Structure formats: structure tokens, C-alpha cells
Amino acid sequence: MNLTTENALHGIDELLRERIAPEIGDPFAAQMARLSSLLLRICANAVEDAAALRVDENAAIRHLLADVGVLADGPQAHRLAQAAASADPGLAVSVLDAENHRLRCLLVDAQEWLESRRDEAAVVLDQRIWRHLEKTEARRAPRE
């Protein structure tokens, strides 16, 4: 087995939960050891799919920006088209997070513009953005 961050965190989690916590006489300290093991498990699970979540989210935002760009005109349409055609500059989580921040800022601007309009296409697209944001937060929620 290769040593990965995920494997190491799961191993420490198991050690704390199954071997160390039961041997601690102080109930408070034992509970803190179990809580620490739970946090390690959550971190291990987050490490496993961190890059994939961000790549998927960035692609979804680019797709939404492209759709908003169809409704926009002038410099805004050009800026949205450029963002929609962009690619992730790397796969390191920090790089993906920086790109995600850039795309989310553009999405906020696009959504603000959509919400200033009253036509049906803008309302439908605004609702799609809200559904995307809800889905994104659900996917990023910590899991055991």
C-alpha cells in the first residue's frame, strides 16, 4: 500500500478511536481523542476528492458564465466568453481554489446583472445559478 495523506489520516483516526481512546481513564480526555479521530476522518475524506470537486465546480461555473454571456453584450459578453473558454491553470488544490475564487467573482457579477433584468431568460438562468450554488455547498459539506 502506498502512503498517502488520506491513508495516513485514516490510520491515525483508527488508532485514536480504537486503541488510544478506550485506554484513556479520564472521560473528557477520551472524548477529546474520539473527537480528534472524527476530525481526522473528515479531513481524510476531504483530501480524497478535493481536486475533483474543484475541477467539476470550475467547469460548471464556466458553463453558467457562457450561458450568461449569450444574454450579455459589449465588454461584459467578452469578459464572460473569455472566462467560459478558460481552463484550470493546474491541479494543485491551492491553484484550483484561486481559479474558483476568480470564477465565483465573475459569477456574482453575472448574477447581479441577471437579477437587474426582468426577462424570462434571465430569471431562468438566475435560478440555475442558485441551484448550482446549493449543489456546490452540499458537495463540499464535510462527511464522515
For each residue, the residues with C-beta under 8 A, 3 or more apart:
1: 7
2: 7
3: 7 8
4: 7 8
5: 8 9 44 47
6: 9 10 44 45 47 48
7: 1 2 3 4 10 11
8: 3 4 5 11 12
9: 5 6 12 13 40 41 43 44 47
10: 6 7 13 14 40 41 44
11: 7 8 14 15
12: 8 9 15 16 37 40
13: 9 10 16 17 37 38 40 41 44
14: 10 11 17 18 19 37
15: 11 12 18 19 20
16: 12 13 19 20 21 33 34 36 37 40
17: 13 14 20 21 33 34 37 38
18: 14 15 21 22
19: 14 15 16 22 23
20: 15 16 17 23 24 33
21: 16 17 18 24 30 33 34 37
22: 18 19 30
23: 19 20
24: 20 21 29 30 33
25: 29 30
26: 29 30
27: 30 31
28: 31 32
29: 24 25 26 32 33
30: 21 22 24 25 26 27 33 34
31: 27 28 34 35
32: 28 29 35 36
33: 16 17 20 21 24 29 30 36 37
34: 16 17 21 30 31 37 38
35: 31 32 38 39
36: 16 32 33 39 40
37: 12 13 14 16 17 21 33 34 40 41
38: 13 17 34 35 41 42 144
39: 35 36 42 43
40: 9 10 12 13 16 36 37 43 44
41: 9 10 13 37 38 44 45 144
42: 38 39 45 46 142 143 144
43: 9 39 40 46 47
44: 5 6 9 10 13 40 41 47 48
45: 6 41 42 48 49 142 143 144
46: 42 43 49 50 142
47: 5 6 9 43 44 50
48: 6 44 45
49: 45 46 52 53
50: 46 47 53 54 93
51: 54 55 91 93 96
52: 49 55 56
53: 49 50 56 57 139 140
54: 50 51 57 58 88 93 96 97 99 100
55: 51 52 58 59 88 91 96
56: 52 53 59 60 139
57: 53 54 60 61 100 136 139
58: 54 55 61 62 88 96 99 100 103
59: 55 56 62 63
60: 56 57 63 64 132 136
61: 57 58 64 65 100 103 104 106 107 132
62: 58 59 65 66 83 84 85 86 103
63: 59 60 66 67 84
64: 60 61 67 68 107 110 125 128 129 132
65: 61 62 68 69 80 83 84 103 106 107 110
66: 62 63 69 70 80 81 84
67: 63 64 70 71 125 128
68: 64 65 71 72 80 110 113 114 125
69: 65 66 72 76 77 80 81 84
70: 66 67
71: 67 68 114 117 121 122 125
72: 68 69 76 77 80 110 113
73: 76 77
74: 77 78
75: 78 79
76: 69 72 73 79 80 113
77: 69 72 73 74 80 81
78: 74 75 81 82
79: 75 76 82 83 106
80: 65 66 68 69 72 76 77 83 84 106 110
81: 66 69 77 78 84 85
82: 78 79 85 86
83: 62 65 79 80 86 102 103 106
84: 62 63 65 66 69 80 81
85: 62 81 82
86: 62 82 83 99
87:
88: 54 55 58 91 95 96 99
89: 95 99
90: 95 96
91: 51 55 88 95 96
92: 95 96
93: 50 51 54 96 97
94: 97 98
95: 88 89 90 91 92 98 99
96: 51 54 55 58 88 90 91 92 93 99 100
97: 54 93 94 100 101
98: 94 95 101 102
99: 54 58 86 88 89 95 96 102 103
100: 54 57 58 61 96 97 103 104
101: 97 98 104 105
102: 83 98 99 105 106
103: 58 61 62 65 83 99 100 106 107
104: 61 100 101 107 108
105: 101 102 108 109
106: 61 65 79 80 83 102 103 109 110
107: 61 64 65 103 104 110 111 129
108: 104 105 111 112
109: 105 106 112 113
110: 64 65 68 72 80 106 107 113 114 129
111: 107 108 114 115 126 129
112: 108 109 115 116
113: 68 72 76 109 110 116 117
114: 68 71 110 111 117 122 123 125 126 129
115: 111 112 122 126
116: 112 113
117: 71 113 114 122 123
118: 122 123
119: 122 123
120: 123 124
121: 71 124 125
122: 71 114 115 117 118 119 125 126
123: 114 117 118 119 120 126 127
124: 120 121 127 128
125: 64 67 68 71 114 121 122 128 129
126: 111 114 115 122 123 129 130
127: 123 124 130 131
128: 64 67 124 125 131 132
129: 64 107 110 111 114 125 126 132 133
130: 126 127 133 134
131: 127 128 134 135
132: 60 61 64 128 129 135 136
133: 129 130 136 137
134: 130 131 137 138
135: 131 132 138 139
136: 57 60 132 133 139 140
137: 133 134 140 141
138: 134 135 141
139: 53 56 57 135 136
140: 53 136 137
141: 137 138
142: 42 45 46
143: 42 45
144: 38 41 42 45
